Amino acid sequence: MCEPRYFDVRYTINPWMSTDDPVDLTLARDQWSTLVHTYREHGHTVETVAPVEGLPDMVFAANAAVVVDGRVFGSSFHAPERRPESSVYQTWFKAAGFDVHQPGSVCEGEGDLVPAGRFVLAGTGFRTHRAAHREVQDFFGRPVISLDLVDSRFYHLDTALFFLGGEGDASQDGDIAYYPGAFSPGSIEVLRRLYPRAVIATEEDALAFGLNSVSDGRHVFVAPQAGGLVAQLAHRGYVPVPVDLSEFRKAGGGIKCCTQEIRS
């Protein structure tokens, strides 16, 4: 994770961003600190990357890479404003002892790449290029399922879908939660076939960034504003852990965007 010391909305690269809606930096810092504390309270280790002045979106650590089996597939951002973030995160990973693969195509890390059991679910349409999906499959040796995003409000896959299952038994694909309206008809059919018992979110809960959540297989760290989704998760036997990151929604981000998961 990366402290939001320099977090702000200084440009507009997605429909959520407006330079007319100022960020309450004190509130943003408090919300981020609460998320860090909540993760640790639930037994998770949180490492931090030092923020860099002039990179206001660096707080969204998920976009920097995707890590599977201790291997790091880095990022190559679509927006010029965010491209310097890649090298900063790459430096951190290398210092931590990881080798980092630099993608040859536009690829925005866990923003569009969701490891899900045997598969990597991969979004395209607004940011990550489809060519990067092939590169990810070759690098990790896991089948990549390409999914087309069609609603610009859900410009990254992690705003429209998250993985609920654990990362233990590769024979178990686990389950997902998603909002069908974010996807093309063909992609919806793929998800229906792969995950017939998926949790289906409403547009209201998706717009509350309820799908920008993190699950450890039991606890789901989720936006409290997504009440319907929270109720569904509890009904399915998960333990919702509401954490309010509403200030980050001004830049099109939430819980997952602020969280880079290191799967060793």
VOPAGU-2260 file (C-alpha; in pm, 1 decimal, decimal comma):
REM VOPAGU-2260
SITE   aa  ch    i         X         Y         Z
SITE  MET   A    0       0,0       0,0       0,0
SITE  CYS   A    1     105,9     360,0     -49,6
SITE  GLU   A    2      24,6     642,1     189,3
SITE  PRO   A    3    -194,6     914,7      29,5
SITE  ARG   A    4      44,5    1195,2     128,7
SITE  TYR   A    5      18,9    1355,6    -215,5
SITE  PHE   A    6    -324,4    1224,0    -312,9
SITE  ASP   A    7    -531,5    1473,5    -510,5
SITE  VAL   A    8    -738,0    1505,3    -827,9
SITE  ARG   A    9    -521,5    1714,1   -1061,0
SITE  TYR   A   10    -632,9    1572,0   -1395,7
SITE  THR   A   11    -923,4    1370,7   -1535,7
SITE  ILE   A   12    -851,5    1025,0   -1675,7
SITE  ASN   A   13   -1176,8     852,3   -1579,8
SITE  PRO   A   14   -1543,2     960,3   -1542,6
SITE  TRP   A   15   -1518,7     982,6   -1163,6
SITE  MET   A   16   -1249,3    1249,6   -1159,4
SITE  SER   A   17   -1327,7    1620,3   -1146,8
SITE  THR   A   18   -1084,8    1895,0   -1056,3
SITE  ASP   A   19   -1389,0    2090,8    -931,2
SITE  ASP   A   20   -1440,7    1844,4    -644,4
SITE  PRO   A   21   -1153,3    1905,5    -400,3
SITE  VAL   A   22   -1007,0    1618,9    -198,9
SITE  ASP   A   23   -1028,1    1636,7     179,4
SITE  LEU   A   24    -674,0    1512,2     236,6
SITE  THR   A   25    -714,2    1480,4     612,8
SITE  LEU   A   26   -1018,3    1258,7     567,7
SITE  ALA   A   27    -843,5    1057,9     294,0
SITE  ARG   A   28    -545,9     992,0     524,0
SITE  ASP   A   29    -777,0     887,6     807,5
SITE  GLN   A   30    -972,4     650,2     580,7
SITE  TRP   A   31    -654,2     496,1     440,6
SITE  SER   A   32    -505,9     451,8     790,2
SITE  THR   A   33    -828,5     281,7     900,2
SITE  LEU   A   34    -798,0      34,8     612,0
SITE  VAL   A   35    -436,6     -44,6     705,3
SITE  HIS   A   36    -535,4     -94,6    1070,4
SITE  THR   A   37    -830,8    -313,2     970,7
SITE  TYR   A   38    -613,7    -540,9     755,5
SITE  ARG   A   39    -364,2    -584,6    1039,3
SITE  GLU   A   40    -644,1    -641,4    1289,6
SITE  HIS   A   41    -759,2    -933,4    1073,0
SITE  GLY   A   42    -415,5   -1093,7    1062,0
SITE  HIS   A   43    -277,3    -953,2     736,5
SITE  THR   A   44      68,2    -806,8     684,8
SITE  VAL   A   45      81,8    -461,1     527,2
SITE  GLU   A   46     397,1    -332,9     359,3
SITE  THR   A   47     416,7      27,2     241,8
SITE  VAL   A   48     576,7     198,1     -55,3
SITE  ALA   A   49     698,3     554,9      -3,4
SITE  PRO   A   50     482,3     806,9    -193,3
SITE  VAL   A   51     641,2    1037,3    -449,8
SITE  GLU   A   52     547,9    1401,7    -483,0
SITE  GLY   A   53     383,2    1473,8    -817,6
SITE  LEU   A   54     225,4    1127,0    -843,3
SITE  PRO   A   55    -118,0    1180,0    -682,6
SITE  ASP   A   56    -256,9     843,3    -796,7
SITE  MET   A   57      30,8     641,2    -655,9
SITE  VAL   A   58    -195,7     559,5    -359,9
SITE  PHE   A   59    -374,2     316,6    -594,4
SITE  ALA   A   60    -111,9      46,7    -549,0
SITE  ALA   A   61    -319,9    -228,3    -713,1
SITE  ASN   A   62    -254,3     -79,4   -1055,7
SITE  ALA   A   63     122,6    -118,9   -1024,0
SITE  ALA   A   64     146,9    -494,9   -1082,4
SITE  VAL   A   65      -8,3    -836,5   -1036,6
SITE  VAL   A   66     172,4   -1096,4    -824,8
SITE  VAL   A   67     106,7   -1469,8    -858,4
SITE  ASP   A   68     320,4   -1747,8    -706,2
SITE  GLY   A   69     577,8   -1487,9    -604,9
SITE  ARG   A   70     623,1   -1367,0    -964,0
SITE  VAL   A   71     561,7   -1003,1   -1049,8
SITE  PHE   A   72     406,3    -883,9   -1374,8
SITE  GLY   A   73     454,0    -508,7   -1376,2
SITE  SER   A   74     252,2    -225,8   -1523,7
SITE  SER   A   75     258,7       0,2   -1824,8
SITE  PHE   A   76      -0,9     273,0   -1776,4
SITE  HIS   A   77    -236,8     406,1   -2041,2
SITE  ALA   A   78    -235,1     765,2   -1909,7
SITE  PRO   A   79      96,1     954,5   -1939,1
SITE  GLU   A   80      32,8    1110,1   -1597,0
SITE  ARG   A   81      63,3     771,0   -1427,3
SITE  ARG   A   82     350,8     615,7   -1621,1
SITE  PRO   A   83     624,6     723,2   -1375,7
SITE  GLU   A   84     455,0     511,4   -1105,8
SITE  SER   A   85     567,3     189,6   -1275,9
SITE  SER   A   86     938,3     241,4   -1213,1
SITE  VAL   A   87     882,9     343,4    -849,7
SITE  TYR   A   88     692,1      24,9    -772,9
SITE  GLN   A   89     935,2    -182,3    -977,5
SITE  THR   A   90    1218,9     -49,1    -762,1
SITE  TRP   A   91    1028,6    -146,9    -445,8
SITE  PHE   A   92     961,6    -500,8    -569,9
SITE  LYS   A   93    1324,0    -551,7    -672,2
SITE  ALA   A   94    1446,6    -426,4    -335,0
SITE  ALA   A   95    1211,1    -677,6    -172,3
SITE  GLY   A   96    1376,6    -958,6    -370,0
SITE  PHE   A   97    1130,9   -1001,1    -657,1
SITE  ASP   A   98    1207,4   -1015,4   -1027,1
SITE  VAL   A   99     972,0    -794,2   -1226,0
SITE  HIS   A  100     849,8    -856,7   -1579,6
SITE  GLN   A  101     787,6    -532,5   -1767,0
SITE  PRO   A  102     490,1    -573,0   -2003,1
SITE  GLY   A  103     524,4    -488,8   -2369,6
SITE  SER   A  104     163,2    -368,2   -2394,5
SITE  VAL   A  105     -50,0    -130,9   -2189,5
SITE  CYS   A  106    -136,4    -319,9   -1871,6
SITE  GLU   A  107    -260,8    -174,6   -1543,9
SITE  GLY   A  108    -187,3    -449,0   -1293,9
SITE  GLU   A  109    -462,5    -570,3   -1065,0
SITE  GLY   A  110    -683,8    -297,0   -1199,4
SITE  ASP   A  111    -757,5    -527,8   -1493,1
SITE  LEU   A  112    -606,3    -860,9   -1382,6
SITE  VAL   A  113    -786,0   -1067,9   -1120,3
SITE  PRO   A  114    -625,3   -1401,1   -1020,3
SITE  ALA   A  115    -915,9   -1638,9    -957,4
SITE  GLY   A  116    -828,4   -1999,4    -877,3
SITE  ARG   A  117    -690,3   -2164,9   -1190,4
SITE  PHE   A  118    -763,0   -1857,7   -1401,2
SITE  VAL   A  119    -664,1   -1497,5   -1437,5
SITE  LEU   A  120    -968,3   -1289,8   -1526,0
SITE  ALA   A  121    -854,3   -1002,7   -1747,4
SITE  GLY   A  122   -1038,8    -685,1   -1838,3
SITE  THR   A  123   -1001,7    -480,4   -2153,4
SITE  GLY   A  124   -1187,7    -200,2   -2326,5
SITE  PHE   A  125   -1064,3     116,7   -2157,6
SITE  ARG   A  126    -714,2      59,5   -2020,0
SITE  THR   A  127    -531,2    -273,9   -2047,2
SITE  HIS   A  128    -478,3    -393,2   -2405,8
SITE  ARG   A  129    -586,1    -741,3   -2508,1
SITE  ALA   A  130    -230,1    -815,9   -2620,7
SITE  ALA   A  131    -125,8    -792,9   -2256,0
SITE  HIS   A  132    -365,1   -1077,8   -2175,0
SITE  ARG   A  133    -161,9   -1313,1   -2393,1
SITE  GLU   A  134     156,0   -1188,8   -2230,6
SITE  VAL   A  135      11,9   -1257,4   -1883,3
SITE  GLN   A  136     -86,8   -1611,9   -1982,8
SITE  ASP   A  137     261,7   -1684,2   -2114,5
SITE  PHE   A  138     424,8   -1538,8   -1804,4
SITE  PHE   A  139     216,1   -1710,4   -1535,3
SITE  GLY   A  140     118,6   -2024,0   -1726,9
SITE  ARG   A  141    -242,9   -1984,9   -1616,0
SITE  PRO   A  142    -542,0   -1963,8   -1851,7
SITE  VAL   A  143    -642,9   -1601,2   -1901,0
SITE  ILE   A  144   -1012,8   -1525,2   -1952,1
SITE  SER   A  145   -1055,9   -1202,0   -2148,6
SITE  LEU   A  146   -1357,5    -990,7   -2049,6
SITE  ASP   A  147   -1477,4    -682,4   -2238,2
SITE  LEU   A  148   -1577,1    -378,3   -2031,6
SITE  VAL   A  149   -1835,4    -156,6   -2200,9
SITE  ASP   A  150   -1934,5     107,1   -1942,1
SITE  SER   A  151   -1670,0     375,8   -1887,9
SITE  ARG   A  152   -1776,0     420,6   -1524,6
SITE  PHE   A  153   -1624,9      76,6   -1474,3
SITE  TYR   A  154   -1302,8     149,5   -1656,5
SITE  HIS   A  155   -1105,6    -119,0   -1469,7
SITE  LEU   A  156   -1212,0    -477,8   -1405,6
SITE  ASP   A  157   -1164,4    -430,8   -1031,6
SITE  THR   A  158   -1446,0    -176,8   -1024,5
SITE  ALA   A  159   -1691,4    -433,8   -1163,1
SITE  LEU   A  160   -1575,7    -770,9   -1026,5
SITE  PHE   A  161   -1378,3    -928,7    -743,5
SITE  PHE   A  162   -1272,8   -1278,4    -645,8
SITE  LEU   A  163   -1431,5   -1422,9    -333,1
SITE  GLY   A  164   -1254,2   -1758,1    -301,4
SITE  GLY   A  165    -919,7   -1830,9    -140,6
SITE  GLU   A  166    -595,9   -1898,1    -324,5
SITE  GLY   A  167    -528,6   -2242,6    -177,7
SITE  ASP   A  168    -650,1   -2545,3    -374,2
SITE  ALA   A  169    -593,7   -2488,1    -747,1
SITE  SER   A  170    -864,8   -2746,2    -824,0
SITE  GLN   A  171   -1119,9   -2514,6    -668,1
SITE  ASP   A  172   -1201,4   -2210,5    -876,4
SITE  GLY   A  173   -1381,6   -2031,7    -594,7
SITE  ASP   A  174   -1643,2   -1772,8    -676,3
SITE  ILE   A  175   -1678,1   -1409,1    -774,2
SITE  ALA   A  176   -1907,5   -1111,7    -732,2
SITE  TYR   A  177   -1974,0    -889,5   -1032,7
SITE  TYR   A  178   -2206,0    -635,0   -1194,7
SITE  PRO   A  179   -2328,8    -764,1   -1534,7
SITE  GLY   A  180   -2399,6    -416,2   -1673,7
SITE  ALA   A  181   -2027,5    -343,3   -1691,9
SITE  PHE   A  182   -1964,4    -622,7   -1944,1
SITE  SER   A  183   -2035,5    -709,9   -2306,2
SITE  PRO   A  184   -2306,3    -976,3   -2366,7
SITE  GLY   A  185   -2043,3   -1235,8   -2460,2
SITE  SER   A  186   -1841,9   -1167,7   -2145,1
SITE  ILE   A  187   -2154,4   -1197,6   -1930,6
SITE  GLU   A  188   -2219,1   -1540,3   -2079,9
SITE  VAL   A  189   -1859,9   -1647,2   -2007,1
SITE  LEU   A  190   -1897,8   -1541,5   -1644,2
SITE  ARG   A  191   -2231,9   -1719,6   -1615,0
SITE  ARG   A  192   -2079,7   -2042,7   -1740,1
SITE  LEU   A  193   -1768,0   -2023,4   -1525,1
SITE  TYR   A  194   -1937,8   -1894,4   -1210,2
SITE  PRO   A  195   -2304,6   -2002,9   -1203,7
SITE  ARG   A  196   -2327,7   -1923,4    -831,0
SITE  ALA   A  197   -2164,7   -1581,6    -849,2
SITE  VAL   A  198   -2292,3   -1297,8    -633,9
SITE  ILE   A  199   -2467,1   -1054,7    -869,6
SITE  ALA   A  200   -2437,6    -692,1    -765,4
SITE  THR   A  201   -2684,0    -416,6    -847,9
SITE  GLU   A  202   -2586,2    -101,0   -1031,3
SITE  GLU   A  203   -2635,5      92,6    -708,9
SITE  ASP   A  204   -2387,0    -124,4    -520,1
SITE  ALA   A  205   -2140,8    -118,2    -810,5
SITE  LEU   A  206   -2152,9     262,7    -823,1
SITE  ALA   A  207   -2083,1     266,2    -448,3
SITE  PHE   A  208   -1758,2      81,4    -532,4
SITE  GLY   A  209   -1885,6    -227,3    -354,8
SITE  LEU   A  210   -1706,7    -446,2    -609,9
SITE  ASN   A  211   -1375,5    -272,8    -548,6
SITE  SER   A  212   -1338,0    -507,7    -253,7
SITE  VAL   A  213   -1074,2    -742,0    -111,3
SITE  SER   A  214   -1157,7   -1091,6       9,9
SITE  ASP   A  215    -930,2   -1327,1     203,3
SITE  GLY   A  216   -1171,3   -1613,5     146,3
SITE  ARG   A  217   -1367,5   -1541,8     463,0
SITE  HIS   A  218   -1356,9   -1170,0     538,9
SITE  VAL   A  219   -1459,3    -926,1     267,9
SITE  PHE   A  220   -1332,5    -571,4     309,6
SITE  VAL   A  221   -1611,0    -376,6     141,2
SITE  ALA   A  222   -1756,6     -27,3     104,0
SITE  PRO   A  223   -2033,4      21,4     364,1
SITE  GLN   A  224   -2238,8     218,2     111,4
SITE  ALA   A  225   -2297,5    -106,2     -86,6
SITE  GLY   A  226   -2565,5    -229,1     153,3
SITE  GLY   A  227   -2730,8    -479,1     -77,7
SITE  LEU   A  228   -2399,4    -645,1    -159,8
SITE  VAL   A  229   -2301,6    -655,7     207,4
SITE  ALA   A  230   -2627,8    -837,8     283,9
SITE  GLN   A  231   -2572,6   -1086,9       0,3
SITE  LEU   A  232   -2219,0   -1162,6     117,6
SITE  ALA   A  233   -2334,6   -1224,9     472,9
SITE  HIS   A  234   -2612,1   -1453,3     344,3
SITE  ARG   A  235   -2349,7   -1656,5     154,5
SITE  GLY   A  236   -2149,3   -1708,8     473,7
SITE  TYR   A  237   -1879,2   -1446,3     423,9
SITE  VAL   A  238   -1796,2   -1193,4     692,5
SITE  PRO   A  239   -1830,0    -839,3     553,6
SITE  VAL   A  240   -1585,7    -590,1     703,4
SITE  PRO   A  241   -1709,4    -242,3     605,1
SITE  VAL   A  242   -1437,2      19,1     553,1
SITE  ASP   A  243   -1527,2     362,2     419,5
SITE  LEU   A  244   -1290,1     487,6     147,7
SITE  SER   A  245   -1541,2     729,1      -3,7
SITE  GLU   A  246   -1289,2    1013,1     -40,0
SITE  PHE   A  247   -1092,8     802,4    -288,7
SITE  ARG   A  248   -1401,3     761,9    -506,1
SITE  LYS   A  249   -1336,9    1119,0    -621,9
SITE  ALA   A  250   -1046,9     971,5    -821,0
SITE  GLY   A  251   -1230,6     653,4    -920,1
SITE  GLY   A  252   -1078,6     431,4    -652,0
SITE  GLY   A  253   -1165,5     231,2    -343,4
SITE  ILE   A  254   -1047,0     -47,0    -115,6
SITE  LYS   A  255    -906,3    -275,6    -384,2
SITE  CYS   A  256    -744,4       7,2    -577,8
SITE  CYS   A  257    -544,3      93,3    -265,5
SITE  THR   A  258    -437,9    -268,2    -211,5
SITE  GLN   A  259    -172,0    -460,3    -401,2
SITE  GLU   A  260    -199,2    -828,3    -299,8
SITE  ILE   A  261     129,8   -1017,0    -289,0
SITE  ARG   A  262      54,9   -1383,7    -355,1
SITE  SER   A  263     370,8   -1576,6    -269,7
